[in-house]
Amino acid sequence: MPRHARLPDDPAQRSLFDPPPCAPGELSVAAEAAPCGVAIATAPANFRHPRAQRELRLGEHLVAYELRRARRRSIGFVVGSEGLSVAAPRWVGQGDIDAALREKAAWVLRKLAEQHARDQRLQAARVDWGDGATFPFLGGTVVVVLDPRLRSGAAGAMLDAAEAAADAVPGATRLALRVALPHSAAPAQIRDAVQSWLQRQARRIFEERCAHFAARLGVRIRRLSLSSAQTRWGSASADGSVRLNWRLVHFGLSTVDYVVAHELAHLRHMDHGPKFWDVVRSVVPDLDGARRRLKEEVVPVFG
């Protein structure tokens, strides 16, 4: 048996800023990861991978896992959306694999519990597209209102600040987005119209915030573009090119400002060293709060 099992560098489970979060100039997406400190379930639970060939009881929990034989020197564990996968050298016996799993049982069970919590959060964030659907925008809640009377000159959708939902919580920001579609519109049509509107807002907001922070940091942006990346909130290149994920508009403006400042700070320091963080902190005093919100808040699932 190998002297020790290698624990994977799993981006889906790693904290947003644990090294190495990403290449210099990039900011990782981890908003949909479970919050830190997810406890292992105390009640007996079954964790079953859909392609499981082996199962093992770890404490009171039954774990059915996928086993892959590979040309490698040690046993590797990966906990993903489907469950636990184990990769082991061809010469390692099944008893040694199970012994390695028992040795790392606390880690395995914690990651499985975190993944389960993450899946529940993603399911809760899935939008049911139709009249009355809601989604977050700049930290507030927007209600979709289908309005076939809306003129085409409104670019397909218009935010109505005057119409708030009747069940809105007092003091909460809850606006209506009037979408120029009939009530018979398919969910995909509504989703695409809302996404198009959000991307237009993202472009406008990012341009404003980039201009603001570029002046404060003394940097020059040569090109700003929107990103739809699944694993990065933003990136910056030494030539002054900046990419920002349009999904950032779901967060409050202070969180947007943090990501913008983060990327623009890379135009001065293309690393994540102390000088880089000093630059970010000089324009984002609540740095820790912004990082926490970016990690813990869940963006809607548009599927």
Secondary structure, 3 states (H helix, E strand, C coil): CCCCCECCCCCCCCCCCCCCCCCCCEEECCCCCCCCCCCCCCCCCEEECCCCCEEEEECCEEEEEEEEEECCCCCEEEEECCEEEEEEECCCCHHHHHHHHHHCHHHHHHHHHHHHHHHHHHHHCECCCCCCCEEEECCEEEEEEECCCCCHHHCCEEEECCCCCCCCCCCCCEEEEEECCCCCCCHHHHHHHHHHHHHHHHHHHHHHHHHHHHHHHCCCCCEEEEECCCCEEEEECCCCEEEEEHHHHHCCHHHHHHHHHHHHHCCCCCCCCHHHHHHHHHHCCCHHHHHHHHHHCCCCECC
